[in-house]
């Protein structure tokens, strides 16, 4: 996209090399899965039931979340400064 917007005639490989030489790295979004509407409803129902639990119940609970949610179906590449994560 950067190459097309610049209206300068050079190859994609040359553009990538220039960015890398100047401390940029190409990153790719990780693929994540999206939730179905039925899954969303089930999670909401589960949360509404748990919110009624007494405070003592929550002192024994540990939450972890390893769920992946995908907003787009294609991977996108983007360039970041070498110092950024």
Secondary structure, DSSP 8 states (H G I E B T S, - for coil): -HHHHHT----HHHHHHHHHHTTEEEEE--------HHHHHHHHHHHHHHTTS-HHHHTT----------S-SS--EEEEETT--
